[in-house]
Amino acid sequence: MNKWLGITSLVLIYLCAVVALLFFRTVDTKTVSREYILDKGFEIAPLTSGNEEFFYAYRPHSDAGTQMLFRYDPKDDAYIELRTAFSYLDSNDIDHRSISPDGTRFLSVLKSGMESDEQTLYLVDLRSDSAVIVKSLAEEETFVAYHEDFAAYPVSKKEWIDDETVKVTVFDATQQVEGRDSRNLRHPELRTETIAI
């Protein structure tokens, strides 16, 4: 009798965990139609030319920049909001140099939630709506040259060489020099690195 009670309890716990996982996953994922996006005053455009899988939403005639990221699901003719990926965008507008040639990933120096993590380079996967650390630097180094005047986004130099290789610039976090337009102090460049993804 105790054996069956234990097995039944385990099965119930497992089922409760599965239901909770499905519930929270459903709540966290927002799927909307194109009409819904347009009715909210946004326009949508492909993240990269020729890519009909990933899109960004923006407000026309506004300097607000990218407002949302989506993955298009042709089976349901719906757009799935990529909340995690959006939280890693490290510029007001899409920096196309940071997007992989196949258009499925991008690089970021912004930790989720607008928190700059200047010693860490992230790889954001649009298909899984997730991010992983690619490289971490020593405390006296940074991937960020300076922060923009508008919205204080971190400015970095990162670009894809091919779908498996990126080139990034590392800056000296211990020093700042005056920029071209005296408004921005910048960290001086230390080196350029090529990183296999």
Secondary structure, DSSP 8 states (H G I E B T S, - for coil): -HHHHHHHHHHHHHHHHHHHHHHHHHHH--EE-HHHHHHTT-EEEESSTT--SEEEEE-TT-S--EEEEEEEETTTTEEEE-HHHHHT--SSS--GGGB-TTSSEEEESEETTTEE-TTEEEEEETTTTEEEEEEE--TTEESEEEE-SSTT-EEE-EEEEETTEEEEEEEETT--EE-TTSS-EE--EEEEEEEE-
